[in-house]
Amino acid sequence: MSAFICDLNGRIVKTFFDREKGNPGTHEVTWDGRDDNGQLCPTGAYIPIIKVRSRQQGSEIYNPSETPWGLTLNGHDISYNAQTKQVSYRLDQPALCQMRIGEKEGGPAYISLFGWVPRSQGDYHAAWDGKDVNGLIEVWKKEHFEIYLDAFSLPENSILLNGSNPRSYNYKGLKKRFPIKPPVGSTINLHALHQREFCHDMLLNAAFKSGKKTADGIPIIEGQAELQVFAGKDVNLRQLEREKFELYIFVDGKMLIESPHPSLPASQTIDTTTISNGDRIFTINLRTFEDHLGIFSFKVRVDN
């Protein structure tokens, strides 16, 4: 018999038995969340695989990925309490989920509250101060304020692990793979098809190429101003270029420019004469064609 645990991409993280002889009866193993090299596995969902071969019945395999999984889940009863500063939501079955907050009807995304964490069925609360990622905007007061919970279903008997950061885990140590069955159906969630360590939103930075500032450090822009967007420390530039992306630039929540770019850092010329003078908040959204998101907001003064 063989028994092991693999991630949703089929990489074997823990081996309990590898073609070993077993006596008839019930067998039980425990797992501490660490891989065969002793590393704590990344936060996520894992599935047990069991292979048994006997003279009487031949070969049998228990593979949870043969059950439907990776399907988009809807109806999460999402609400925000400004007094307790908590987002409440519900999951009707185990899932991986992420939460983004922004404005509907084509408005900007302001913050990725959490990304692809495992959750069992139940009611949950997430702390949020009601502001954007840079703490400049009272997002919850916006007319078109919206909270988006994206979630997909998991194979039966999935193990939900709150472990290490997927972006810092050494995946090179995982040599063996098991051919799990990928999601099928009409409601597959795009993110269920992704390699887990590459499936996350990202940090950005942005600034205008201008040396003028107010006494309290706010950049002053006028005429044709060059906006520069930079990758944060968690951005895999090679993966970003593979996915391809567009930049969406909003001023005080209104779309100003949508433009594709090949890589970061990226430059975009802004005609500031189309923007009213005064203090404005620029919000930058980077969206890849695989639905990964980068967000940055900052205040500037338009002075034409």
C-alpha positions in Angstrom: 0.0 0.0 0.0 1.0 3.6 -0.5 -0.4 6.7 1.3 0.6 10.3 0.8 -0.6 13.9 0.8 -0.4 16.2 -2.1 -1.4 19.8 -2.8 -4.0 20.9 -5.4 -1.4 21.0 -8.1 -0.5 17.3 -7.5 2.8 17.9 -5.8 3.4 15.2 -3.1 4.3 16.9 0.2 4.2 14.0 2.7 4.7 10.3 2.2 3.4 7.9 4.9 3.8 4.6 3.0 5.5 3.9 -0.3 4.5 0.4 -1.6 4.8 -1.2 1.8 3.1 -4.3 3.0 0.1 -3.8 5.2 -1.9 -6.1 7.4 -5.7 -6.4 7.0 -7.7 -3.9 9.1 -7.9 -0.2 9.8 -4.7 1.9 9.5 -4.3 5.4 10.9 -1.7 8.1 10.4 -1.3 11.7 11.7 0.1 14.7 9.9 1.7 17.7 11.5 1.5 19.9 8.4 5.2 19.4 7.5 6.6 18.0 4.3 9.0 15.1 3.9 11.9 17.6 4.4 10.5 18.9 7.7 9.3 22.3 6.2 5.9 23.6 7.3 3.8 23.4 4.2 2.2 26.5 2.7 -1.3 27.7 3.8 -3.9 26.0 1.6 -5.8 22.8 0.9 -4.3 19.3 0.7 -5.7 15.9 -0.2 -4.9 12.4 0.9 -4.1 9.7 -1.7 -4.3 6.0 -0.9 -3.2 3.2 -3.2 -3.9 -0.4 -2.3 -3.0 -3.6 -4.2 -4.2 -7.1 -3.2 -4.3 -10.4 -4.9 -8.0 -10.7 -4.4 -9.2 -7.2 -5.6 -6.2 -5.9 -7.6 -5.4 -2.2 -7.5 -7.6 0.4 -5.9 -6.9 4.2 -5.5 -8.7 6.7 -3.3 -8.3 10.0 -5.0 -10.5 12.9 -3.7 -9.9 15.0 -6.8 -12.2 12.6 -8.7 -15.1 14.4 -6.9 -16.3 17.7 -8.3 -14.1 20.6 -7.1 -12.8 24.0 -8.2 -16.3 25.3 -8.8 -17.3 28.9 -8.0 -19.3 29.3 -4.8 -22.0 32.0 -4.6 -24.2 33.6 -1.9 -22.0 34.5 1.0 -24.2 36.9 3.1 -21.5 39.5 3.2 -21.9 42.6 5.3 -19.7 45.3 7.0 -20.2 46.7 10.5 -18.5 50.1 10.6 -18.7 50.2 14.4 -16.9 46.9 15.1 -14.8 47.3 11.9 -15.6 43.8 10.8 -16.6 42.1 7.6 -19.0 39.2 8.1 -19.4 36.4 5.6 -20.6 32.8 5.4 -19.4 29.7 3.6 -21.8 26.8 3.0 -19.0 24.3 2.3 -15.2 24.1 2.7 -13.4 26.4 0.2 -10.4 28.4 -0.7 -11.4 32.1 -0.7 -10.1 35.6 -1.2 -11.7 39.0 -0.4 -11.3 42.2 -2.4 -13.1 45.5 -1.6 -13.8 48.3 -4.0 -16.5 50.0 -6.0 -18.9 48.2 -8.4 -20.0 49.4 -11.8 -16.4 49.6 -13.2 -15.0 51.4 -10.2 -11.6 50.8 -8.6 -10.5 48.0 -6.3 -9.1 49.6 -3.1 -7.8 46.7 -1.0 -7.2 42.9 -1.1 -8.2 42.0 2.4 -7.0 38.4 2.3 -6.0 36.0 -0.4 -6.9 32.3 -1.0 -7.1 31.1 2.6 -8.7 27.8 3.4 -12.0 27.9 5.3 -14.4 25.2 6.5 -18.1 25.6 6.4 -19.4 28.3 8.8 -19.7 32.0 9.6 -16.6 34.2 9.6 -15.5 37.7 10.5 -12.5 39.6 9.0 -11.1 42.8 10.6 -11.1 45.9 8.3 -10.8 49.6 9.2 -12.9 50.6 6.2 -10.1 52.2 4.3 -8.0 51.5 1.2 -4.7 49.7 1.2 -2.8 53.0 1.8 -5.2 54.3 4.4 -6.3 57.4 2.4 -9.9 56.7 1.5 -13.0 55.9 3.6 -14.0 53.2 1.2 -17.1 52.0 3.1 -18.7 55.4 2.7 -18.5 55.3 -1.1 -21.8 55.2 -2.9 -20.9 52.1 -4.9 -19.0 50.4 -2.2 -18.8 46.6 -2.7 -17.2 43.6 -1.0 -16.3 40.7 -3.2 -15.7 37.3 -1.8 -14.3 34.9 -4.4 -14.4 31.2 -3.4 -14.1 27.8 -5.0 -15.1 24.3 -3.7 -12.5 21.7 -2.7 -12.2 17.9 -3.2 -13.9 15.8 -0.5 -11.9 15.2 2.7 -9.5 18.1 1.9 -7.2 19.0 4.7 -7.2 22.7 5.5 -3.9 24.0 6.6 -2.9 27.4 8.0 0.8 27.0 7.4 3.7 29.0 5.9 3.6 31.7 3.2 3.3 30.1 -0.2 5.7 32.7 -1.7 8.5 31.8 0.7 8.1 28.0 0.7 10.8 26.0 -1.2 8.8 24.1 -3.8 12.0 22.8 -5.4 12.2 20.1 -2.7 8.9 18.5 -4.0 10.1 16.1 -6.6 7.2 13.7 -6.9 3.8 14.3 -8.4 0.4 12.6 -8.5 -1.9 13.1 -11.5 -4.9 14.7 -9.7 -8.0 15.3 -11.8 -8.4 19.0 -12.6 -11.7 20.8 -12.2 -14.3 20.3 -14.8 -17.7 21.9 -15.4 -19.4 25.1 -16.5 -18.7 27.0 -13.3 -15.0 26.4 -12.8 -13.3 29.2 -10.9 -10.3 30.5 -12.9 -8.1 30.6 -9.8 -8.7 26.8 -9.1 -6.6 26.2 -12.3 -3.6 28.3 -11.1 -0.4 27.1 -9.6 -0.9 28.0 -6.0 2.3 29.9 -5.3 1.6 32.2 -8.2 -2.1 32.8 -7.4 -2.1 36.0 -5.2 -2.6 39.7 -5.5 0.5 41.9 -5.3 1.9 45.1 -3.8 2.6 48.2 -6.0 4.1 51.6 -5.6 3.6 54.6 -7.8 4.9 58.2 -8.1 4.9 61.1 -10.5 8.2 62.0 -12.0 8.2 65.5 -10.5 10.3 67.2 -7.9 7.7 69.8 -6.8 6.0 69.1 -3.5 3.9 71.0 -1.0 5.2 72.0 2.4 3.7 68.8 3.8 5.2 66.6 1.1 2.3 66.2 -1.3 3.5 65.9 -5.0 2.5 68.8 -7.2 1.7 68.0 -10.9 0.8 70.1 -13.9 0.6 69.9 -17.6 1.8 66.6 -19.1 2.9 64.6 -16.0 4.7 61.2 -16.1 3.3 58.6 -13.7 5.6 55.7 -12.8 4.4 52.4 -11.4 6.7 50.0 -9.7 6.5 46.4 -8.6 6.4 45.7 -4.9 8.7 43.3 -3.2 6.3 40.3 -3.6 5.9 40.6 -7.3 7.3 37.8 -9.6 8.1 39.9 -12.6 8.6 36.9 -14.9 5.2 35.5 -14.0 3.6 39.0 -14.3 5.0 39.3 -17.9 3.7 35.8 -18.8 0.2 36.7 -17.5 0.1 40.1 -19.3 -1.6 43.0 -17.6 -3.3 46.4 -17.9 -3.1 49.5 -15.7 -6.3 51.2 -14.7 -5.8 54.7 -13.3 -8.6 56.4 -11.3 -8.8 59.9 -9.9 -11.1 60.3 -6.9 -12.7 57.0 -7.9 -13.4 57.9 -11.5 -11.6 56.1 -14.4 -9.0 58.2 -16.2 -6.9 55.8 -18.2 -6.9 52.1 -19.1 -3.7 51.0 -20.8 -1.8 47.7 -21.4 1.9 47.5 -20.4 4.5 44.8 -21.1 6.3 44.9 -17.8 7.1 46.8 -14.6 8.2 49.5 -13.9 5.8 51.2 -16.3 5.3 54.8 -17.3 2.1 56.5 -18.3 1.7 60.1 -19.4 -1.2 61.9 -17.7 -2.7 65.1 -19.2 -3.4 66.9 -15.9 -5.3 69.7 -17.7 -8.3 67.2 -17.8 -8.3 67.1 -14.0 -9.7 69.8 -11.8 -7.1 71.7 -9.7 -6.8 70.8 -6.1 -5.9 67.8 -4.0 -6.7 64.5 -5.7 -6.3 60.8 -4.9 -4.9 58.6 -7.6 -5.7 54.9 -7.3 -3.7 52.5 -9.5 -5.1 49.1 -10.3 -3.0 46.5 -12.1 -5.0 43.6 -13.4 -3.5 40.6 -15.1 -5.4 38.4 -17.6 -5.4 35.7 -15.0 -7.3 38.0 -12.6 -4.4 38.9 -10.3 -4.5 42.4 -8.9 -2.2 45.1 -7.7 -3.4 48.2 -5.9 -1.8 51.5 -4.8 -3.3 54.9 -3.9 -1.6 58.2 -3.2 -2.5 61.9 -2.9 -1.3 64.6 -5.3 -2.1 68.3 -5.9 -3.1 69.3 -9.4 -1.9 72.9 -10.1 -2.4 74.1 -13.7 
